[in-house]
Structures are given as structure tokens and as C-alpha cells.
Amino acid sequence: MGVKERRARQKKYLRQEILDAASELFVRHGYENVSMRRIADKIEYSPTTIYIYFKDKADLLEQVCKETFARLVEKLSKILEQPGEPIERLKRGLLAYIEFGLENPHPYRATFMMPIPEGFDHEKYHEADSPGMQAFSFLTQGINDCVQAGKVKVENVELAAQTLWAGIHGITSLLITHHTFPWAGREKVIHSTVDTLVAGLEP
């Protein structure tokens, strides 16, 4: 590996280290209570280093959310491309969403469980080509595939997709924040939740 490639890789790793540290601190202490210096102290770099990669704290939070959505979209897109029964594919996608949240608790909480700070443009997060809406489109496409195959009967696909999202986000956030609760087997609860949500769509 040449010097140029090695430097590029080091920059990529450092950028990711900054994002990981920021998401953890935002979740633990709240966005308003975290400064760029505090993030820099956590990764043992100077604040100046962070400004090489991110314009300010707002830009840093936005990039945390964008990259979280991008990774989730990549994971769900691979499932949509798989052959098989649309109902089972939809279930696999719902399970993958939950798995993603549990494997990435700090980015997930920063993206889905923190209030959007004042001054952020809420509307741009709801545009069709935004990473968040691309992730949500997995649900609408999955439900439409099931409808076309005659596996479910849904009058309002958007409403059904939002209902599924509310359900899987609920179990994901509960398992992240209440992991010491005496669950009746974590995997059993996850699969029971997904099965129950999808059964609600069936004729």
C-alpha cells in the first residue's frame, strides 16, 4: 500500500472515530451539552482536527444521521433484492432493521431517539431522496410487493408502513434502553413482534 492510500485510509478511520465518539456523547449527555472540544478530548485529538472534517457540531450530528441511514439502506436494499416469498422477505427486512439498531445503539439513538435540535431543517429530512425516506421506502416497497402477490390486503400502504415502523422501532428502542428487563428471551420477543405486526396485514 502506497503513502497516498495509507493516508486516505487513516483519514477515513479518523472521520469514523469522530462520528462514533460524537454519537455516543450526544446520546449520553444530550446534543446541547456536548462541545466540539469534548468530542476532541474523547478521541484525544485537538478540536482543530475535527474542524478539518466537519463544519460545526450541527454538521457533525447531520453526518451521524446520514451515515446511519446510509448503512441501514444498504442493509435493507440487499434484502429487497433477494428472491423468495414477499412476506418472508418483508419479515427479514424488519428483523434486519432491529438487528441493525441493536448492533449500533449509539448511532441508532442519535438518529432515531433524540429530539431534533432547534435550527435544523426538518423538511429536508422528509424529502423523497433523503437517506431517511430511502430507508422508509423499504417498508412501502415491501408492503406493495406483498399486495401485488395477493398476500396482504392493505387499503393505505403509507399508513401500514408507518405502523410497521412504529412497531419495530418500539422493540428496538426498548431492547436498547431496557436491556436488563427480564425479557422472555430476546430473540423470541423480536420474532414475536415481527410475526404479530405482519399478521396484522394479512387478509
C-alpha positions in Angstrom: 0.0 0.0 0.0 1.4 3.4 -1.0 1.7 6.5 1.2 -1.4 8.1 -0.5 -3.6 5.1 0.0 -2.4 4.8 3.6 -3.2 8.4 4.4 -6.6 8.1 2.8 -7.4 5.1 4.9 -6.2 6.8 8.1 -8.4 9.9 7.3 -11.4 7.6 6.8 -10.8 5.8 10.1 -10.3 9.1 12.0 -13.5 10.5 10.5 -15.4 7.4 11.6 -13.8 7.6 15.0 -15.1 11.2 15.3 -18.6 10.2 14.3 -18.7 7.3 16.7 -17.4 9.5 19.6 -19.9 12.2 18.8 -22.9 9.9 18.6 -22.0 8.3 22.0 -21.6 11.7 23.7 -24.8 13.1 22.1 -26.7 10.2 23.5 -25.1 10.2 26.9 -25.1 13.9 27.6 -27.6 15.5 25.1 -26.7 17.4 22.0 -26.8 20.8 23.7 -24.4 19.7 26.4 -21.7 18.4 24.0 -19.0 20.7 22.6 -16.5 20.0 19.8 -13.8 20.2 22.5 -15.5 17.5 24.5 -15.6 15.3 21.4 -11.9 16.0 20.7 -11.0 15.2 24.2 -12.7 11.8 23.9 -10.7 10.8 20.9 -7.5 12.5 22.2 -7.2 15.0 19.3 -7.3 18.8 19.1 -10.7 20.4 18.2 -8.9 21.8 15.1 -8.6 18.3 13.8 -12.4 17.8 13.9 -13.0 21.0 12.0 -11.0 19.6 9.1 -13.7 17.0 8.7 -16.9 18.8 9.9 -18.0 22.4 9.7 -19.5 22.5 13.2 -21.4 20.5 15.7 -24.7 20.7 13.7 -22.9 19.3 10.6 -21.4 16.5 12.8 -24.9 15.4 14.0 -26.3 15.6 10.5 -23.4 13.4 9.2 -24.1 10.9 12.0 -27.7 10.6 10.9 -26.9 10.5 7.2 -24.3 7.7 7.6 -26.6 5.7 9.9 -29.4 5.9 7.3 -26.9 5.0 4.5 -25.7 1.9 6.3 -29.3 0.9 7.1 -30.4 1.5 3.5 -27.5 -0.7 2.2 -28.5 -3.5 4.6 -32.2 -3.4 3.6 -31.6 -3.0 -0.1 -29.7 -6.3 -0.2 -32.8 -8.0 1.3 -35.2 -6.4 -1.2 -33.0 -7.9 -4.0 -33.3 -11.4 -2.6 -35.7 -13.9 -4.3 -38.5 -15.6 -2.4 -41.9 -15.0 -0.9 -42.6 -11.3 -0.4 -44.0 -11.9 3.1 -40.8 -13.7 4.3 -38.7 -11.0 2.6 -40.6 -8.3 4.5 -40.1 -10.1 7.7 -36.4 -10.5 7.1 -36.2 -6.8 6.5 -37.9 -6.0 9.7 -35.6 -8.3 11.6 -32.6 -6.7 9.9 -33.8 -3.3 11.0 -34.0 -4.4 14.6 -30.6 -6.2 14.4 -29.1 -3.0 12.9 -30.3 -0.9 15.8 -29.1 -3.4 18.4 -25.7 -3.6 16.8 -25.3 0.2 16.5 -27.0 1.5 19.7 -25.3 4.9 19.8 -25.8 5.9 16.2 -29.4 4.5 16.3 -30.3 6.5 19.4 -28.7 9.7 18.0 -30.6 9.3 14.7 -34.0 7.9 15.9 -34.4 8.6 19.6 -33.0 12.1 20.2 -35.2 15.2 19.6 -34.2 17.2 16.5 -32.3 20.3 17.8 -33.7 23.7 17.1 -32.4 25.3 13.9 -32.3 22.0 11.9 -34.3 21.9 8.7 -36.9 19.3 9.4 -38.4 19.4 5.9 -35.2 18.2 4.1 -35.3 15.0 6.2 -38.7 14.2 4.7 -37.8 14.7 1.0 -38.1 11.6 -1.1 -34.4 11.4 -1.9 -33.2 11.9 1.6 -31.5 8.9 3.3 -34.2 8.7 5.9 -37.0 8.4 3.4 -35.0 5.9 1.3 -34.8 3.7 4.4 -38.6 4.2 5.0 -39.3 3.3 1.3 -38.2 -0.3 2.1 -41.4 -0.7 4.1 -43.7 0.7 1.5 -42.0 -1.3 -1.3 -42.1 -4.5 0.8 -45.8 -4.0 1.5 -46.5 -3.2 -2.1 -44.8 -6.4 -3.1 -47.0 -8.4 -0.7 -50.1 -6.7 -2.0 -49.2 -7.4 -5.6 -48.6 -11.1 -4.7 -52.0 -11.2 -3.0 -50.5 -12.0 0.4 -51.9 -9.0 2.2 -54.9 -6.7 1.9 -54.0 -3.1 2.6 -56.0 0.0 1.8 -53.4 2.5 2.9 -49.9 1.4 2.2 -48.3 4.6 3.8 -50.3 4.0 7.0 -49.4 0.3 7.1 -45.7 1.2 6.6 -45.8 3.7 9.4 -47.5 1.2 11.7 -44.7 -1.4 11.0 -42.0 1.2 11.6 -43.6 2.2 14.9 -43.7 -1.4 15.9 -40.1 -2.3 15.1 -38.7 1.0 16.4 -40.6 0.3 19.6 -39.0 -3.0 20.2 -35.6 -1.8 19.1 -35.6 1.2 21.4 -36.9 -0.9 24.3 -34.2 -3.5 23.9 -31.5 -0.8 23.7 -32.7 1.2 26.8 -34.1 -1.7 28.9 -31.7 -4.5 28.2 -31.8 -5.6 31.9 -35.6 -6.2 31.7 -36.5 -9.9 32.2 -37.5 -10.4 28.6 -39.0 -13.8 27.8 -35.9 -14.5 25.6 -34.8 -11.5 23.5 -34.9 -13.4 20.1 -38.4 -14.8 21.0 -39.7 -11.3 21.7 -38.2 -9.9 18.5 -39.6 -12.6 16.3 -43.0 -12.5 18.0 -43.2 -8.7 17.4 -42.4 -9.1 13.7 -44.8 -12.0 13.3 -47.6 -10.1 15.0 -47.1 -6.9 13.1 -47.0 -8.7 9.7 -50.0 -10.9 10.7 -52.0 -7.7 11.1 -51.6 -7.0 7.4 -52.8 -10.4 6.2 -56.4 -10.9 5.0 
